[in-house]
Amino acid sequence: MKIASTAVSLTVDDVHASAAFLVEHFGFQEAMAAEGFASLAREDAPDVIFLQRGIEVLPEGFRDQHAAGVIIAFTVTDLEAEYERLQSEGVSITLPLREEPWGERLFQVTDPNGVILQLVAWAAPDGHQ
């Protein structure tokens, strides 16, 4: 098997709000869209697909579920600059910049539908970036 591309698909109430958030603040572009559906792309990241809760393409037992317990994580090269940029754009930081004991440095924001986006960088072994 050869995987040609990767996407994450999330079920939300307001497809447009989540799509607009990724376009405005994370540089994604709308690749395809229809009522209840948006596919967003960036050259350096997996595609992100938003499906409206209740849409018939979802299996019957899952149609009414909302994306929960999922974090979309992006590893970035200048975490502090991204933190400052998102703050300056008025994005609410829902988990402030921190470093975990295992060396992961991160912060989180939340989109209008409650989807958590985490930006990550790995601290160098000597504690410097």
Secondary structure, DSSP 4 states (H G I P E B T S, - for coil): ------EEEEEES-HHHHHHHHHHHH--EEEEEETTEEEEEETTEEEEEEEETT-TTS-GGGTTPPP-S-EEEEE-S-HHHHHHHHHHTT--EEEEEEE-TTSEEEEEEE-TTS-EEEEEEEPPTTS--
